[in-house]
């Protein structure tokens, strides 16, 4: 499976994201542990949005 690397905003490391990732999926940086929500741009670009800013209730 192909992966793309997106720069981690927190530590500048590379966050690996599967190329067929679904928007809204949560990926984590293996270097610093930050979690990001995947956002797919209009051009199919993969972007990461800090998951901590998302006030979503994931339930327990
Ligand atoms: Zn990081």
PDB file of the backbone (N, CA, C, O) and the ligand in Angstrom, with CONECT records:
HET     ZN  A 101       1
ATOM      1  N   UNK A   1       0.843  -1.199   0.000  1.00  0.00           N
ATOM      2  CA  UNK A   1       0.000   0.000   0.000  1.00  0.00           C
ATOM      3  C   UNK A   1       0.880   1.251   0.000  1.00  0.00           C
ATOM      4  O   UNK A   1       1.830   1.358   0.775  1.00  0.00           O
ATOM      5  N   UNK A   2       0.556   2.167  -0.859  1.00  0.00           N
ATOM      6  CA  UNK A   2       1.347   3.397  -0.928  1.00  0.00           C
ATOM      7  C   UNK A   2       1.026   4.318   0.240  1.00  0.00           C
ATOM      8  O   UNK A   2      -0.103   4.377   0.727  1.00  0.00           O
ATOM      9  N   UNK A   3       2.041   5.024   0.663  1.00  0.00           N
ATOM     10  CA  UNK A   3       1.842   5.963   1.763  1.00  0.00           C
ATOM     11  C   UNK A   3       2.387   7.325   1.365  1.00  0.00           C
ATOM     12  O   UNK A   3       3.321   7.445   0.572  1.00  0.00           O
ATOM     13  N   UNK A   4       1.786   8.315   1.929  1.00  0.00           N
ATOM     14  CA  UNK A   4       2.315   9.660   1.742  1.00  0.00           C
ATOM     15  C   UNK A   4       2.793  10.165   3.099  1.00  0.00           C
ATOM     16  O   UNK A   4       2.280   9.768   4.145  1.00  0.00           O
ATOM     17  N   UNK A   5       3.766  11.032   3.059  1.00  0.00           N
ATOM     18  CA  UNK A   5       4.277  11.584   4.302  1.00  0.00           C
ATOM     19  C   UNK A   5       3.896  13.052   4.399  1.00  0.00           C
ATOM     20  O   UNK A   5       4.139  13.844   3.488  1.00  0.00           O
ATOM     21  N   UNK A   6       3.300  13.384   5.516  1.00  0.00           N
ATOM     22  CA  UNK A   6       2.882  14.766   5.752  1.00  0.00           C
ATOM     23  C   UNK A   6       3.642  15.265   6.975  1.00  0.00           C
ATOM     24  O   UNK A   6       3.791  14.547   7.964  1.00  0.00           O
ATOM     25  N   UNK A   7       4.113  16.486   6.893  1.00  0.00           N
ATOM     26  CA  UNK A   7       4.910  17.010   7.993  1.00  0.00           C
ATOM     27  C   UNK A   7       4.062  17.226   9.237  1.00  0.00           C
ATOM     28  O   UNK A   7       2.958  17.766   9.172  1.00  0.00           O
ATOM     29  N   UNK A   8       4.599  16.796  10.362  1.00  0.00           N
ATOM     30  CA  UNK A   8       3.925  16.989  11.641  1.00  0.00           C
ATOM     31  C   UNK A   8       4.100  18.438  12.081  1.00  0.00           C
ATOM     32  O   UNK A   8       5.210  18.969  12.112  1.00  0.00           O
ATOM     33  N   UNK A   9       2.973  19.063  12.420  1.00  0.00           N
ATOM     34  CA  UNK A   9       3.043  20.468  12.843  1.00  0.00           C
ATOM     35  C   UNK A   9       3.727  20.622  14.191  1.00  0.00           C
ATOM     36  O   UNK A   9       4.312  21.663  14.490  1.00  0.00           O
ATOM     37  N   UNK A  10       3.649  19.597  14.981  1.00  0.00           N
ATOM     38  CA  UNK A  10       4.171  19.691  16.349  1.00  0.00           C
ATOM     39  C   UNK A  10       5.679  19.507  16.415  1.00  0.00           C
ATOM     40  O   UNK A  10       6.369  20.264  17.098  1.00  0.00           O
ATOM     41  N   UNK A  11       6.191  18.516  15.717  1.00  0.00           N
ATOM     42  CA  UNK A  11       7.612  18.201  15.869  1.00  0.00           C
ATOM     43  C   UNK A  11       8.376  18.277  14.550  1.00  0.00           C
ATOM     44  O   UNK A  11       9.598  18.129  14.539  1.00  0.00           O
ATOM     45  N   UNK A  12       7.679  18.502  13.442  1.00  0.00           N
ATOM     46  CA  UNK A  12       8.366  18.602  12.164  1.00  0.00           C
ATOM     47  C   UNK A  12       8.733  17.253  11.566  1.00  0.00           C
ATOM     48  O   UNK A  12       9.375  17.190  10.518  1.00  0.00           O
ATOM     49  N   UNK A  13       8.328  16.178  12.226  1.00  0.00           N
ATOM     50  CA  UNK A  13       8.608  14.842  11.722  1.00  0.00           C
ATOM     51  C   UNK A  13       7.647  14.461  10.612  1.00  0.00           C
ATOM     52  O   UNK A  13       6.777  15.244  10.231  1.00  0.00           O
ATOM     53  N   UNK A  14       7.809  13.265  10.104  1.00  0.00           N
ATOM     54  CA  UNK A  14       6.973  12.809   9.017  1.00  0.00           C
ATOM     55  C   UNK A  14       5.872  11.887   9.546  1.00  0.00           C
ATOM     56  O   UNK A  14       6.142  10.869  10.183  1.00  0.00           O
ATOM     57  N   UNK A  15       4.641  12.267   9.268  1.00  0.00           N
ATOM     58  CA  UNK A  15       3.507  11.425   9.624  1.00  0.00           C
ATOM     59  C   UNK A  15       3.135  10.620   8.394  1.00  0.00           C
ATOM     60  O   UNK A  15       2.868  11.190   7.336  1.00  0.00           O
ATOM     61  N   UNK A  16       3.114   9.311   8.519  1.00  0.00           N
ATOM     62  CA  UNK A  16       2.789   8.468   7.374  1.00  0.00           C
ATOM     63  C   UNK A  16       1.283   8.243   7.295  1.00  0.00           C
ATOM     64  O   UNK A  16       0.645   7.825   8.262  1.00  0.00           O
ATOM     65  N   UNK A  17       0.738   8.529   6.125  1.00  0.00           N
ATOM     66  CA  UNK A  17      -0.695   8.393   5.905  1.00  0.00           C
ATOM     67  C   UNK A  17      -0.905   7.498   4.679  1.00  0.00           C
ATOM     68  O   UNK A  17      -0.312   7.748   3.630  1.00  0.00           O
ATOM     69  N   UNK A  18      -1.731   6.471   4.797  1.00  0.00           N
ATOM     70  CA  UNK A  18      -2.017   5.637   3.620  1.00  0.00           C
ATOM     71  C   UNK A  18      -2.636   6.490   2.519  1.00  0.00           C
ATOM     72  O   UNK A  18      -3.426   7.397   2.782  1.00  0.00           O
ATOM     73  N   UNK A  19      -2.256   6.175   1.265  1.00  0.00           N
ATOM     74  CA  UNK A  19      -2.719   7.017   0.167  1.00  0.00           C
ATOM     75  C   UNK A  19      -4.232   6.930  -0.047  1.00  0.00           C
ATOM     76  O   UNK A  19      -4.844   7.849  -0.592  1.00  0.00           O
ATOM     77  N   UNK A  20      -4.817   5.831   0.381  1.00  0.00           N
ATOM     78  CA  UNK A  20      -6.267   5.676   0.209  1.00  0.00           C
ATOM     79  C   UNK A  20      -7.013   5.978   1.513  1.00  0.00           C
ATOM     80  O   UNK A  20      -8.094   5.449   1.770  1.00  0.00           O
ATOM     81  N   UNK A  21      -6.405   6.836   2.316  1.00  0.00           N
ATOM     82  CA  UNK A  21      -7.013   7.181   3.604  1.00  0.00           C
ATOM     83  C   UNK A  21      -8.362   7.868   3.384  1.00  0.00           C
ATOM     84  O   UNK A  21      -8.594   8.510   2.360  1.00  0.00           O
ATOM     85  N   UNK A  22      -9.230   7.716   4.358  1.00  0.00           N
ATOM     86  CA  UNK A  22     -10.558   8.328   4.288  1.00  0.00           C
ATOM     87  C   UNK A  22     -10.543   9.629   5.096  1.00  0.00           C
ATOM     88  O   UNK A  22      -9.969   9.690   6.183  1.00  0.00           O
ATOM     89  N   UNK A  23     -11.174  10.651   4.556  1.00  0.00           N
ATOM     90  CA  UNK A  23     -11.275  11.920   5.273  1.00  0.00           C
ATOM     91  C   UNK A  23     -11.942  11.709   6.625  1.00  0.00           C
ATOM     92  O   UNK A  23     -12.949  11.010   6.733  1.00  0.00           O
ATOM     93  N   UNK A  24     -11.373  12.316   7.641  1.00  0.00           N
ATOM     94  CA  UNK A  24     -11.938  12.188   8.972  1.00  0.00           C
ATOM     95  C   UNK A  24     -11.235  11.145   9.814  1.00  0.00           C
ATOM     96  O   UNK A  24     -11.451  11.051  11.022  1.00  0.00           O
ATOM     97  N   UNK A  25     -10.386  10.357   9.159  1.00  0.00           N
ATOM     98  CA  UNK A  25      -9.642   9.347   9.890  1.00  0.00           C
ATOM     99  C   UNK A  25      -8.588  10.017  10.776  1.00  0.00           C
ATOM    100  O   UNK A  25      -8.066  11.082  10.444  1.00  0.00           O
ATOM    101  N   UNK A  26      -8.291   9.390  11.881  1.00  0.00           N
ATOM    102  CA  UNK A  26      -7.302   9.954  12.798  1.00  0.00           C
ATOM    103  C   UNK A  26      -5.978   9.218  12.610  1.00  0.00           C
ATOM    104  O   UNK A  26      -5.911   7.990  12.662  1.00  0.00           O
ATOM    105  N   UNK A  27      -4.930  10.009  12.390  1.00  0.00           N
ATOM    106  CA  UNK A  27      -3.596   9.422  12.287  1.00  0.00           C
ATOM    107  C   UNK A  27      -2.729  10.041  13.375  1.00  0.00           C
ATOM    108  O   UNK A  27      -2.948  11.177  13.797  1.00  0.00           O
ATOM    109  N   UNK A  28      -1.761   9.287  13.811  1.00  0.00           N
ATOM    110  CA  UNK A  28      -0.891   9.772  14.869  1.00  0.00           C
ATOM    111  C   UNK A  28       0.543   9.889  14.391  1.00  0.00           C
ATOM    112  O   UNK A  28       1.000   9.112  13.553  1.00  0.00           O
ATOM    113  N   UNK A  29       1.247  10.875  14.940  1.00  0.00           N
ATOM    114  CA  UNK A  29       2.669  11.023  14.668  1.00  0.00           C
ATOM    115  C   UNK A  29       3.426  10.066  15.570  1.00  0.00           C
ATOM    116  O   UNK A  29       3.252  10.072  16.789  1.00  0.00           O
ATOM    117  N   UNK A  30       4.268   9.242  14.958  1.00  0.00           N
ATOM    118  CA  UNK A  30       4.952   8.254  15.766  1.00  0.00           C
ATOM    119  C   UNK A  30       6.080   8.881  16.583  1.00  0.00           C
ATOM    120  O   UNK A  30       6.571   8.284  17.541  1.00  0.00           O
ATOM    121  N   UNK A  31       6.474  10.066  16.201  1.00  0.00           N
ATOM    122  CA  UNK A  31       7.574  10.719  16.912  1.00  0.00           C
ATOM    123  C   UNK A  31       7.117  11.410  18.190  1.00  0.00           C
ATOM    124  O   UNK A  31       7.750  11.254  19.234  1.00  0.00           O
ATOM    125  N   UNK A  32       6.028  12.169  18.123  1.00  0.00           N
ATOM    126  CA  UNK A  32       5.613  12.953  19.286  1.00  0.00           C
ATOM    127  C   UNK A  32       4.246  12.555  19.815  1.00  0.00           C
ATOM    128  O   UNK A  32       3.833  13.034  20.871  1.00  0.00           O
ATOM    129  N   UNK A  33       3.536  11.689  19.102  1.00  0.00           N
ATOM    130  CA  UNK A  33       2.260  11.200  19.602  1.00  0.00           C
ATOM    131  C   UNK A  33       1.076  12.102  19.308  1.00  0.00           C
ATOM    132  O   UNK A  33      -0.043  11.808  19.729  1.00  0.00           O
ATOM    133  N   UNK A  34       1.304  13.201  18.590  1.00  0.00           N
ATOM    134  CA  UNK A  34       0.195  14.082  18.249  1.00  0.00           C
ATOM    135  C   UNK A  34      -0.776  13.373  17.319  1.00  0.00           C
ATOM    136  O   UNK A  34      -0.381  12.575  16.469  1.00  0.00           O
ATOM    137  N   UNK A  35      -2.057  13.682  17.499  1.00  0.00           N
ATOM    138  CA  UNK A  35      -3.047  13.057  16.648  1.00  0.00           C
ATOM    139  C   UNK A  35      -3.654  14.078  15.704  1.00  0.00           C
ATOM    140  O   UNK A  35      -3.904  15.227  16.070  1.00  0.00           O
ATOM    141  N   UNK A  36      -3.883  13.631  14.491  1.00  0.00           N
ATOM    142  CA  UNK A  36      -4.424  14.510  13.459  1.00  0.00           C
ATOM    143  C   UNK A  36      -5.615  13.873  12.777  1.00  0.00           C
ATOM    144  O   UNK A  36      -5.700  12.655  12.620  1.00  0.00           O
ATOM    145  N   UNK A  37      -6.536  14.745  12.375  1.00  0.00           N
ATOM    146  CA  UNK A  37      -7.645  14.298  11.551  1.00  0.00           C
ATOM    147  C   UNK A  37      -7.262  14.544  10.103  1.00  0.00           C
ATOM    148  O   UNK A  37      -6.743  15.605   9.757  1.00  0.00           O
ATOM    149  N   UNK A  38      -7.521  13.558   9.262  1.00  0.00           N
ATOM    150  CA  UNK A  38      -7.179  13.672   7.846  1.00  0.00           C
ATOM    151  C   UNK A  38      -8.238  14.485   7.113  1.00  0.00           C
ATOM    152  O   UNK A  38      -9.437  14.246   7.250  1.00  0.00           O
ATOM    153  N   UNK A  39      -7.767  15.443   6.339  1.00  0.00           N
ATOM    154  CA  UNK A  39      -8.646  16.251   5.508  1.00  0.00           C
ATOM    155  C   UNK A  39      -8.188  16.079   4.063  1.00  0.00           C
ATOM    156  O   UNK A  39      -7.011  16.267   3.752  1.00  0.00           O
ATOM    157  N   UNK A  40      -9.115  15.723   3.186  1.00  0.00           N
ATOM    158  CA  UNK A  40      -8.781  15.579   1.777  1.00  0.00           C
ATOM    159  C   UNK A  40      -9.167  16.860   1.049  1.00  0.00           C
ATOM    160  O   UNK A  40     -10.331  17.262   1.044  1.00  0.00           O
ATOM    161  N   UNK A  41      -8.166  17.497   0.430  1.00  0.00           N
ATOM    162  CA  UNK A  41      -8.419  18.743  -0.282  1.00  0.00           C
ATOM    163  C   UNK A  41      -9.092  18.506  -1.617  1.00  0.00           C
ATOM    164  O   UNK A  41      -9.267  17.367  -2.050  1.00  0.00           O
ATOM    165  N   UNK A  42      -9.468  19.599  -2.264  1.00  0.00           N
ATOM    166  CA  UNK A  42     -10.187  19.521  -3.530  1.00  0.00           C
ATOM    167  C   UNK A  42      -9.360  18.834  -4.616  1.00  0.00           C
ATOM    168  O   UNK A  42      -9.912  18.192  -5.510  1.00  0.00           O
ATOM    169  N   UNK A  43      -8.053  18.968  -4.538  1.00  0.00           N
ATOM    170  CA  UNK A  43      -7.177  18.357  -5.534  1.00  0.00           C
ATOM    171  C   UNK A  43      -6.764  16.945  -5.129  1.00  0.00           C
ATOM    172  O   UNK A  43      -5.906  16.333  -5.765  1.00  0.00           O
ATOM    173  N   UNK A  44      -7.375  16.441  -4.080  1.00  0.00           N
ATOM    174  CA  UNK A  44      -7.003  15.117  -3.603  1.00  0.00           C
ATOM    175  C   UNK A  44      -5.781  15.135  -2.719  1.00  0.00           C
ATOM    176  O   UNK A  44      -5.210  14.092  -2.402  1.00  0.00           O
ATOM    177  N   UNK A  45      -5.386  16.328  -2.323  1.00  0.00           N
ATOM    178  CA  UNK A  45      -4.233  16.427  -1.440  1.00  0.00           C
ATOM    179  C   UNK A  45      -4.611  16.039  -0.020  1.00  0.00           C
ATOM    180  O   UNK A  45      -5.714  16.316   0.451  1.00  0.00           O
ATOM    181  N   UNK A  46      -3.686  15.406   0.634  1.00  0.00           N
ATOM    182  CA  UNK A  46      -3.931  14.963   2.001  1.00  0.00           C
ATOM    183  C   UNK A  46      -3.349  15.987   2.966  1.00  0.00           C
ATOM    184  O   UNK A  46      -2.163  16.313   2.923  1.00  0.00           O
ATOM    185  N   UNK A  47      -4.214  16.477   3.830  1.00  0.00           N
ATOM    186  CA  UNK A  47      -3.779  17.451   4.824  1.00  0.00           C
ATOM    187  C   UNK A  47      -4.155  16.947   6.203  1.00  0.00           C
ATOM    188  O   UNK A  47      -5.054  16.122   6.365  1.00  0.00           O
ATOM    189  N   UNK A  48      -3.450  17.461   7.183  1.00  0.00           N
ATOM    190  CA  UNK A  48      -3.716  17.045   8.552  1.00  0.00           C
ATOM    191  C   UNK A  48      -4.174  18.228   9.385  1.00  0.00           C
ATOM    192  O   UNK A  48      -3.617  19.324   9.324  1.00  0.00           O
ATOM    193  N   UNK A  49      -5.206  17.961  10.161  1.00  0.00           N
ATOM    194  CA  UNK A  49      -5.751  18.991  11.046  1.00  0.00           C
ATOM    195  C   UNK A  49      -5.617  18.462  12.466  1.00  0.00           C
ATOM    196  O   UNK A  49      -5.999  17.327  12.751  1.00  0.00           O
ATOM    197  N   UNK A  50      -5.083  19.273  13.338  1.00  0.00           N
ATOM    198  CA  UNK A  50      -4.864  18.804  14.697  1.00  0.00           C
ATOM    199  C   UNK A  50      -6.163  18.293  15.327  1.00  0.00           C
ATOM    200  O   UNK A  50      -7.156  19.017  15.395  1.00  0.00           O
ATOM    201  N   UNK A  51      -6.144  17.064  15.777  1.00  0.00           N
ATOM    202  CA  UNK A  51      -7.354  16.432  16.297  1.00  0.00           C
ATOM    203  C   UNK A  51      -7.786  17.055  17.609  1.00  0.00           C
ATOM    204  O   UNK A  51      -8.949  16.958  18.000  1.00  0.00           O
ATOM    205  N   UNK A  52      -6.846  17.695  18.285  1.00  0.00           N
ATOM    206  CA  UNK A  52      -7.191  18.291  19.574  1.00  0.00           C
ATOM    207  C   UNK A  52      -8.129  19.480  19.407  1.00  0.00           C
ATOM    208  O   UNK A  52      -8.841  19.855  20.339  1.00  0.00           O
ATOM    209  N   UNK A  53      -8.124  20.061  18.229  1.00  0.00           N
ATOM    210  CA  UNK A  53      -8.990  21.208  17.983  1.00  0.00           C
ATOM    211  C   UNK A  53     -10.393  20.780  17.560  1.00  0.00           C
ATOM    212  O   UNK A  53     -11.292  21.612  17.434  1.00  0.00           O
ATOM    213  N   UNK A  54     -10.568  19.510  17.346  1.00  0.00           N
ATOM    214  CA  UNK A  54     -11.876  19.022  16.937  1.00  0.00           C
ATOM    215  C   UNK A  54     -12.670  18.658  18.175  1.00  0.00           C
ATOM    216  O   UNK A  54     -12.301  17.757  18.929  1.00  0.00           O
ATOM    217  N   UNK A  55     -13.757  19.370  18.370  1.00  0.00           N
ATOM    218  CA  UNK A  55     -14.531  19.140  19.580  1.00  0.00           C
ATOM    219  C   UNK A  55     -15.534  18.027  19.404  1.00  0.00           C
ATOM    220  O   UNK A  55     -16.700  18.152  19.781  1.00  0.00           O
ATOM    221  N   UNK A  56     -15.068  16.939  18.829  1.00  0.00           N
ATOM    222  CA  UNK A  56     -15.981  15.850  18.545  1.00  0.00           C
ATOM    223  C   UNK A  56     -16.003  14.846  19.684  1.00  0.00           C
ATOM    224  O   UNK A  56     -14.975  14.560  20.298  1.00  0.00           O
ATOM    225  N   UNK A  57     -17.148  14.333  19.949  1.00  0.00           N
ATOM    226  CA  UNK A  57     -17.266  13.335  21.008  1.00  0.00           C
ATOM    227  C   UNK A  57     -17.191  11.946  20.386  1.00  0.00           C
ATOM    228  O   UNK A  57     -18.075  11.526  19.640  1.00  0.00           O
ATOM    229  N   UNK A  58     -16.120  11.255  20.712  1.00  0.00           N
ATOM    230  CA  UNK A  58     -15.918   9.939  20.102  1.00  0.00           C
ATOM    231  C   UNK A  58     -16.639   8.837  20.857  1.00  0.00           C
ATOM    232  O   UNK A  58     -16.625   7.675  20.453  1.00  0.00           O
ATOM    233  N   UNK A  59     -17.263   9.215  21.946  1.00  0.00           N
ATOM    234  CA  UNK A  59     -17.971   8.204  22.726  1.00  0.00           C
ATOM    235  C   UNK A  59     -17.005   7.271  23.437  1.00  0.00           C
ATOM    236  O   UNK A  59     -15.811   7.231  23.141  1.00  0.00           O
ATOM    237  N   UNK A  60     -17.545   6.539  24.363  1.00  0.00           N
ATOM    238  CA  UNK A  60     -16.643   5.625  25.063  1.00  0.00           C
ATOM    239  C   UNK A  60     -17.256   4.276  25.236  1.00  0.00           C
ATOM    240  O   UNK A  60     -16.631   3.382  25.807  1.00  0.00           O
TER     241      UNK A  60
HETATM  242 ZN    ZN A 101       5.176  14.807  15.610  1.00  0.00          ZN
END
